[in-house]
């Protein structure tokens, strides 16, 4: 199989990937160029940020977030990284993830901000918090990540937070939220969530890129990433929905792109006017909250952990 782009220019190079949803075969150099151009177009089309903005990339050490950070640097954006150590010792997950994030930080010579939740919860990581509170580990992880990515971005003066959510992540979540008619979640499932009182702007530059494309970019650019999936994610529903969508995509290439972007074009505008609850500063930490007692979810969780630890 030959590279289509090279062929159109009168050259003959062997393709390293075929993208059925784009009907496109590309060689190494053309894929890298295409991949970075796709991200650049998404950023500009959706007005995510400009080269004047100060961007914080939330990195996990995995292929998606590291591919994003590396690509944004190559595209000329001012980006720093932010890593949250979740204290997951099984299979050395957190240690390896941090090492990969740190390695890329050193390679591109950009700062990496680190938050260690064991420093916040008196030596407890996600597994210990899950055991103590009996709350699902993914729920705890999501709460902590949302809170501290926003807090660090605001405290450090960043214009926005960029996350590595890819097309597969987005369509799986969109299908889950649609099947349960979770209108509140659907009204917030956008590639750009503008800044508002107490919240930094959040963007997803990889919404048009698949896991496979992000993986190949890492391999071709020799980005060392954590290959192990989170050991606490077993049985997570979005994994099942990803598998379902992969089967649909095999039968009908382009379904993922159509499903996600047609939702953004035709349905999201109808949901976005839904009234946003009034935000007030948390009386304990100052971060925004919608609760009537003015105590945010993270501070409420901290209090729960404190009380359970005493008992």
C-alpha positions as CSV (number, residue, x, y, z in Angstrom):
1,X,0.0,0.0,0.0
2,X,1.4,3.4,-1.1
3,X,1.1,6.8,0.6
4,X,-1.7,8.6,-1.1
5,X,-0.3,12.1,-0.4
6,X,3.1,11.1,-1.8
7,X,1.4,9.5,-4.8
8,X,-0.5,12.8,-5.5
9,X,2.9,14.6,-5.6
10,X,4.4,12.0,-8.0
11,X,6.4,10.1,-5.3
12,X,6.2,6.5,-4.2
13,X,6.5,5.8,-0.4
14,X,5.1,2.9,1.5
15,X,2.2,3.7,3.8
16,X,2.5,3.0,7.5
17,X,-1.3,3.4,8.2
18,X,-4.6,3.3,6.4
19,X,-7.4,5.4,7.8
20,X,-10.7,4.0,6.5
21,X,-12.8,6.8,8.0
22,X,-10.7,9.3,5.8
23,X,-10.1,6.8,3.0
24,X,-6.4,7.8,3.4
25,X,-3.1,5.9,3.4
26,X,-0.1,7.7,4.7
27,X,3.7,7.2,5.0
28,X,5.6,8.1,8.2
29,X,6.3,11.7,7.3
30,X,2.9,12.4,5.8
31,X,1.1,10.9,8.8
32,X,3.0,13.2,11.2
33,X,2.3,16.2,9.1
34,X,-1.4,15.2,8.7
35,X,-1.8,14.5,12.5
36,X,-0.4,17.8,13.6
37,X,-2.4,19.7,11.0
38,X,-5.6,18.0,12.1
39,X,-5.0,19.1,15.7
40,X,-4.1,22.6,14.5
41,X,-7.3,22.9,12.5
42,X,-9.4,21.7,15.4
43,X,-7.9,24.3,17.7
44,X,-8.5,27.1,15.2
45,X,-11.9,26.0,14.0
46,X,-13.2,25.7,17.6
47,X,-11.4,28.7,18.8
48,X,-9.8,26.8,21.7
49,X,-6.8,29.1,22.2
50,X,-4.1,31.1,20.4
51,X,-0.3,31.2,20.5
52,X,-0.6,34.2,22.9
53,X,-2.4,32.0,25.5
54,X,-0.7,30.2,28.4
55,X,-1.8,26.6,28.2
56,X,-1.6,23.9,30.9
57,X,-1.8,20.3,29.6
58,X,-3.2,17.8,32.0
59,X,-0.9,14.7,31.5
60,X,-1.4,11.2,32.9
61,X,1.7,9.6,31.4
62,X,-0.5,7.8,28.8
63,X,-0.2,8.0,25.0
64,X,-3.0,10.5,24.5
65,X,-2.0,13.3,26.8
66,X,1.7,13.0,26.0
67,X,1.0,13.0,22.2
68,X,-1.1,16.1,22.8
69,X,1.6,17.9,24.8
70,X,4.3,17.0,22.2
71,X,2.2,18.0,19.2
72,X,1.2,21.4,20.8
73,X,4.9,22.2,21.4
74,X,5.7,21.4,17.8
75,X,2.8,23.6,16.7
76,X,4.3,26.5,18.6
77,X,2.0,26.8,21.6
78,X,3.2,27.8,25.0
79,X,2.4,24.7,27.1
80,X,3.3,23.4,30.5
81,X,2.3,20.1,32.0
82,X,0.4,19.2,35.1
83,X,0.4,15.7,36.6
84,X,-1.6,14.3,39.5
85,X,0.0,11.4,41.4
86,X,-3.0,9.2,42.3
87,X,-1.0,6.9,44.6
88,X,-1.9,3.7,42.8
89,X,0.9,1.3,43.7
90,X,-0.5,-1.8,42.0
91,X,1.8,-2.7,39.1
92,X,3.7,0.4,39.9
93,X,1.1,2.3,37.9
94,X,1.5,5.8,39.4
95,X,5.3,5.6,39.6
96,X,5.6,4.5,35.9
97,X,3.1,7.1,34.8
98,X,4.9,9.9,36.5
99,X,8.3,8.8,35.1
100,X,6.9,9.0,31.5
101,X,5.4,12.4,32.1
102,X,8.6,13.7,33.6
103,X,10.7,12.2,30.8
104,X,8.7,14.1,28.1
105,X,8.8,17.3,30.2
106,X,12.6,17.0,30.2
107,X,12.7,16.2,26.5
108,X,10.7,19.3,25.4
109,X,12.2,21.4,28.2
110,X,8.9,22.5,29.7
111,X,7.8,22.6,33.4
112,X,5.7,19.8,34.9
113,X,3.5,20.8,37.9
114,X,2.9,17.8,40.2
115,X,0.1,17.3,42.7
116,X,0.5,14.2,45.0
117,X,-2.9,13.2,46.6
118,X,-1.1,11.4,49.4
119,X,0.1,14.8,50.6
120,X,-3.5,16.0,50.6
121,X,-5.1,12.9,52.2
122,X,-2.5,12.0,54.8
123,X,-0.8,9.2,52.9
124,X,-3.9,7.8,51.2
125,X,-4.0,7.2,47.5
126,X,-7.1,6.3,45.4
127,X,-7.1,2.6,46.5
128,X,-7.1,3.5,50.2
129,X,-9.7,6.3,49.7
130,X,-11.9,3.8,47.8
131,X,-11.7,1.2,50.6
132,X,-12.3,3.8,53.3
133,X,-15.3,5.7,51.7
134,X,-16.7,2.8,49.5
135,X,-17.1,5.3,46.7
136,X,-16.1,4.0,43.2
137,X,-12.4,4.7,42.4
138,X,-13.2,6.4,39.1
139,X,-15.6,8.7,40.8
140,X,-13.0,9.7,43.4
141,X,-10.3,10.1,40.7
142,X,-12.6,12.3,38.5
143,X,-13.5,14.5,41.5
144,X,-9.8,15.0,42.4
145,X,-8.6,15.6,38.8
146,X,-11.3,18.1,38.1
147,X,-10.7,20.1,41.3
148,X,-6.9,20.2,41.1
149,X,-6.5,20.8,37.4
150,X,-8.8,23.8,37.8
151,X,-7.1,25.0,41.0
152,X,-3.5,24.8,39.6
153,X,-4.5,26.4,36.4
154,X,-6.1,29.4,38.2
155,X,-3.3,29.6,40.9
156,X,-0.6,29.6,38.2
157,X,-2.3,32.0,35.8
158,X,-3.0,29.7,32.9
159,X,-5.5,30.8,30.2
160,X,-6.9,27.2,29.7
161,X,-6.5,23.6,30.5
162,X,-6.0,21.1,27.6
163,X,-6.9,17.5,28.2
164,X,-6.1,14.4,26.1
165,X,-9.7,13.2,25.6
166,X,-9.8,11.5,22.2
167,X,-12.6,10.6,19.7
168,X,-13.0,7.1,21.2
169,X,-13.4,8.6,24.7
170,X,-15.9,11.1,23.5
171,X,-18.2,8.8,21.5
172,X,-18.2,6.2,24.3
173,X,-19.2,8.9,26.9
174,X,-21.7,10.4,24.5
175,X,-23.4,7.1,23.9
176,X,-23.5,6.3,27.6
177,X,-25.0,9.7,28.4
178,X,-27.5,9.4,25.5
179,X,-28.7,6.0,26.5
180,X,-29.3,7.2,30.0
181,X,-30.7,10.6,28.8
182,X,-28.3,12.4,31.2
183,X,-29.2,15.8,29.9
184,X,-27.0,17.6,32.4
185,X,-23.9,15.7,31.3
186,X,-24.9,16.1,27.6
187,X,-25.2,19.8,28.0
188,X,-21.5,19.9,29.2
189,X,-20.1,17.5,26.6
190,X,-18.4,20.0,24.3
191,X,-14.8,20.3,23.1
192,X,-14.6,23.8,24.6
193,X,-16.0,24.8,28.0
194,X,-15.5,28.5,28.3
195,X,-14.1,30.1,31.4
196,X,-16.6,31.3,34.0
197,X,-16.4,32.5,37.5
198,X,-14.0,30.3,39.3
199,X,-13.5,27.9,36.4
200,X,-10.6,27.9,33.9
201,X,-11.4,27.3,30.2
202,X,-11.2,23.6,29.4
203,X,-10.5,22.3,25.8
204,X,-10.0,19.0,24.1
205,X,-7.8,19.4,21.0
206,X,-7.8,15.6,20.3
207,X,-11.6,15.2,19.8
208,X,-11.1,14.4,16.2
209,X,-8.2,11.9,16.7
210,X,-8.6,8.2,17.5
211,X,-6.6,6.2,20.1
212,X,-5.0,4.4,17.2
213,X,-3.8,7.6,15.6
214,X,-2.4,8.9,18.9
215,X,-0.6,5.6,19.5
216,X,1.0,5.7,16.1
217,X,2.1,9.4,16.6
218,X,3.8,8.3,19.9
219,X,5.6,5.4,18.2
220,X,6.8,7.5,15.2
221,X,7.9,10.4,17.4
222,X,9.5,8.0,19.9
223,X,7.4,9.3,22.8
224,X,7.8,6.9,25.8
225,X,4.4,6.5,27.4
226,X,2.8,4.3,30.1
227,X,1.4,1.3,28.4
228,X,-0.4,-0.2,31.4
229,X,-4.1,0.7,31.8
230,X,-5.2,1.8,35.2
231,X,-5.6,-1.3,37.3
232,X,-8.7,0.2,39.0
233,X,-10.6,0.7,35.7
234,X,-11.7,-2.9,35.3
235,X,-15.4,-3.1,34.4
236,X,-15.8,0.6,33.7
237,X,-18.8,1.0,31.4
238,X,-17.1,3.3,28.9
239,X,-14.7,0.5,28.0
240,X,-17.6,-1.6,26.9
241,X,-19.1,1.2,24.8
242,X,-15.7,1.7,23.2
243,X,-15.7,-1.9,22.1
244,X,-19.3,-1.5,20.8
245,X,-18.3,1.5,18.7
246,X,-15.2,-0.2,17.4
247,X,-17.4,-3.0,15.9
248,X,-19.8,-0.4,14.4
249,X,-16.8,1.5,13.0
250,X,-15.5,-1.7,11.3
251,X,-18.8,-2.1,9.5
252,X,-19.3,1.6,8.8
253,X,-16.0,3.7,8.8
254,X,-16.6,7.3,9.9
255,X,-19.5,6.5,12.3
256,X,-17.5,7.8,15.3
257,X,-16.8,11.1,13.6
258,X,-20.4,11.5,12.3
259,X,-21.9,10.6,15.7
260,X,-19.7,13.1,17.7
261,X,-19.6,16.0,15.3
262,X,-23.3,15.8,14.3
263,X,-24.1,15.9,18.0
264,X,-22.0,19.0,18.4
265,X,-23.6,20.6,15.3
266,X,-27.3,19.7,15.7
267,X,-28.0,18.7,19.3
268,X,-25.5,20.5,21.6
269,X,-26.7,24.0,20.6
270,X,-30.2,23.0,21.8
271,X,-28.8,21.8,25.2
272,X,-26.2,24.5,25.9
273,X,-28.9,27.2,26.8
274,X,-29.9,25.1,29.8
275,X,-29.7,27.3,32.8
276,X,-26.3,27.0,34.6
277,X,-26.7,26.8,38.4
278,X,-25.5,29.8,40.3
279,X,-21.9,29.5,41.4
280,X,-20.6,30.6,44.8
281,X,-17.1,30.4,46.3
282,X,-16.7,27.4,48.7
283,X,-16.6,28.7,52.2
284,X,-13.7,26.4,53.0
285,X,-11.4,26.6,49.9
286,X,-12.8,29.3,47.7
287,X,-13.3,27.1,44.6
288,X,-16.7,27.4,42.9
289,X,-19.7,25.3,44.0
290,X,-23.4,25.2,43.4
291,X,-24.4,23.7,46.8
292,X,-26.7,25.7,49.1
293,X,-24.4,25.3,52.0
294,X,-21.5,26.6,50.0
295,X,-19.2,23.6,50.5
296,X,-17.7,22.1,47.4
297,X,-17.7,18.4,46.5
298,X,-13.9,18.1,47.2
299,X,-14.1,19.7,50.6
300,X,-17.1,17.6,51.5
301,X,-15.2,14.5,50.4
302,X,-12.2,15.6,52.5
303,X,-14.5,15.9,55.6
304,X,-15.9,12.5,54.9
305,X,-12.4,11.0,54.8
306,X,-11.4,12.8,58.0
307,X,-14.5,11.5,59.9
308,X,-14.1,7.9,58.7
309,X,-10.4,8.0,59.5
310,X,-11.3,9.0,63.1
311,X,-13.7,6.1,63.4
